[in-house]
Amino acid sequence: MPVYLQIILLVAVLVAIVIFMLYMGGLALQRTCFKIIAEMEEARAFKEARAVELQDERKNFFRVGFKNIRPKALNLLLADGLVIKTNNGKYYLDKEKLAQAKTQLSSKNK
């Protein structure tokens, strides 16, 4: 097999591996978002009075890895408006946005 063909094949395999890893990371983030929402629904944190405390930052900044993605998932939920942060650092769900997201998800899965 010619060298230029080997190089092209190697680059194609590396690109495929990177795309696969990004896809798996996205699935892990999605699963973590669903877990956070389920925990908050179980605690019935739908208003500020029933807000719950959640881990919103890494406990050890120097520990690098993919193990703890809860802070990233929580930031994603905050950016989407599904979760609201109170002044005292607790979190609760926006019931209306959650209902909209569930209907969009159910219509997307059909």
C-alpha positions as a Markdown table, in Angstrom:
| # | Residue | x | y | z |
|---|---|---|---|---|
| 1 | Met | 0.0 | 0.0 | 0.0 |
| 2 | Pro | 1.5 | 3.4 | -0.9 |
| 3 | Val | 2.6 | 5.7 | 1.8 |
| 4 | Tyr | 0.2 | 8.6 | 0.8 |
| 5 | Leu | -2.8 | 6.2 | 1.1 |
| 6 | Gln | -1.7 | 5.1 | 4.5 |
| 7 | Ile | -1.5 | 8.7 | 5.7 |
| 8 | Ile | -4.9 | 9.4 | 4.3 |
| 9 | Leu | -6.3 | 6.3 | 6.0 |
| 10 | Leu | -4.7 | 7.2 | 9.3 |
| 11 | Val | -6.1 | 10.8 | 9.2 |
| 12 | Ala | -9.6 | 9.4 | 8.4 |
| 13 | Val | -9.4 | 6.9 | 11.3 |
| 14 | Leu | -8.3 | 9.7 | 13.7 |
| 15 | Val | -11.1 | 12.0 | 12.6 |
| 16 | Ala | -13.6 | 9.1 | 13.1 |
| 17 | Ile | -12.2 | 8.5 | 16.6 |
| 18 | Val | -12.6 | 12.2 | 17.5 |
| 19 | Ile | -16.1 | 12.3 | 16.2 |
| 20 | Phe | -17.0 | 9.1 | 18.1 |
| 21 | Met | -15.5 | 10.5 | 21.4 |
| 22 | Leu | -17.4 | 13.8 | 21.0 |
| 23 | Tyr | -20.7 | 11.9 | 20.4 |
| 24 | Met | -20.1 | 9.7 | 23.5 |
| 25 | Gly | -19.4 | 12.8 | 25.6 |
| 26 | Gly | -22.6 | 14.4 | 24.4 |
| 27 | Leu | -24.5 | 11.3 | 25.4 |
| 28 | Ala | -23.0 | 11.3 | 28.9 |
| 29 | Leu | -23.8 | 15.0 | 29.3 |
| 30 | Gln | -27.4 | 14.4 | 28.2 |
| 31 | Arg | -27.7 | 11.5 | 30.6 |
| 32 | Thr | -26.4 | 13.7 | 33.4 |
| 33 | Cys | -28.9 | 16.4 | 32.6 |
| 34 | Phe | -31.7 | 13.9 | 32.8 |
| 35 | Lys | -30.4 | 12.7 | 36.2 |
| 36 | Ile | -30.2 | 16.2 | 37.6 |
| 37 | Ile | -33.8 | 16.9 | 36.4 |
| 38 | Ala | -35.0 | 13.7 | 37.9 |
| 39 | Glu | -33.4 | 14.5 | 41.3 |
| 40 | Met | -35.0 | 17.9 | 41.3 |
| 41 | Glu | -38.4 | 16.5 | 40.3 |
| 42 | Glu | -38.1 | 13.9 | 43.1 |
| 43 | Ala | -37.4 | 16.7 | 45.6 |
| 44 | Arg | -40.3 | 18.7 | 44.1 |
| 45 | Ala | -38.1 | 21.7 | 43.6 |
| 46 | Phe | -40.5 | 23.7 | 41.3 |
| 47 | Lys | -40.4 | 26.9 | 43.2 |
| 48 | Glu | -37.9 | 29.0 | 45.1 |
| 49 | Ala | -39.1 | 27.9 | 48.5 |
| 50 | Arg | -38.4 | 24.2 | 47.7 |
| 51 | Ala | -35.0 | 24.9 | 46.0 |
| 52 | Val | -32.2 | 22.3 | 46.5 |
| 53 | Glu | -28.5 | 22.5 | 46.7 |
| 54 | Leu | -26.5 | 21.0 | 43.9 |
| 55 | Gln | -22.8 | 20.7 | 43.1 |
| 56 | Asp | -22.1 | 23.5 | 40.7 |
| 57 | Glu | -18.3 | 23.5 | 40.5 |
| 58 | Arg | -15.6 | 20.9 | 40.6 |
| 59 | Lys | -14.4 | 20.0 | 44.1 |
| 60 | Asn | -10.8 | 19.6 | 43.0 |
| 61 | Phe | -9.7 | 22.0 | 40.2 |
| 62 | Phe | -6.4 | 20.2 | 39.5 |
| 63 | Arg | -8.0 | 16.8 | 39.0 |
| 64 | Val | -8.4 | 16.6 | 35.2 |
| 65 | Gly | -10.7 | 14.1 | 33.6 |
| 66 | Phe | -14.2 | 13.4 | 32.3 |
| 67 | Lys | -15.5 | 11.8 | 35.5 |
| 68 | Asn | -17.4 | 14.7 | 37.0 |
| 69 | Ile | -19.5 | 16.4 | 34.3 |
| 70 | Arg | -22.4 | 17.4 | 36.7 |
| 71 | Pro | -21.2 | 21.1 | 36.8 |
| 72 | Lys | -21.1 | 21.2 | 33.0 |
| 73 | Ala | -24.6 | 19.7 | 32.8 |
| 74 | Leu | -25.9 | 22.1 | 35.4 |
| 75 | Asn | -24.5 | 25.1 | 33.5 |
| 76 | Leu | -26.2 | 23.8 | 30.4 |
| 77 | Leu | -29.5 | 23.5 | 32.2 |
| 78 | Leu | -29.1 | 27.0 | 33.5 |
| 79 | Ala | -28.3 | 28.4 | 30.1 |
| 80 | Asp | -31.4 | 26.7 | 28.6 |
| 81 | Gly | -33.5 | 28.2 | 31.4 |
| 82 | Leu | -34.8 | 24.8 | 32.7 |
| 83 | Val | -33.1 | 25.4 | 36.1 |
| 84 | Ile | -33.0 | 28.7 | 38.0 |
| 85 | Lys | -30.5 | 29.6 | 40.6 |
| 86 | Thr | -31.6 | 31.5 | 43.7 |
| 87 | Asn | -29.7 | 34.2 | 45.5 |
| 88 | Asn | -28.6 | 31.8 | 48.2 |
| 89 | Gly | -27.1 | 29.4 | 45.8 |
| 90 | Lys | -29.9 | 26.8 | 45.6 |
| 91 | Tyr | -31.6 | 25.6 | 42.4 |
| 92 | Tyr | -35.1 | 24.9 | 41.3 |
| 93 | Leu | -36.9 | 23.8 | 38.1 |
| 94 | Asp | -38.9 | 26.1 | 35.8 |
| 95 | Lys | -42.1 | 24.0 | 35.5 |
| 96 | Glu | -43.3 | 25.7 | 32.3 |
| 97 | Lys | -40.0 | 25.3 | 30.4 |
| 98 | Leu | -39.7 | 21.7 | 31.7 |
| 99 | Ala | -43.1 | 20.9 | 30.2 |
| 100 | Gln | -42.1 | 22.5 | 26.9 |
| 101 | Ala | -38.9 | 20.5 | 26.8 |
| 102 | Lys | -40.7 | 17.3 | 27.6 |
| 103 | Thr | -43.2 | 17.9 | 24.8 |
| 104 | Gln | -40.4 | 18.7 | 22.3 |
| 105 | Leu | -38.5 | 15.6 | 23.4 |
| 106 | Ser | -41.6 | 13.3 | 23.0 |
| 107 | Ser | -42.5 | 14.8 | 19.6 |
| 108 | Lys | -38.9 | 14.3 | 18.5 |
| 109 | Asn | -38.9 | 10.6 | 19.5 |
| 110 | Lys | -42.1 | 9.8 | 17.6 |
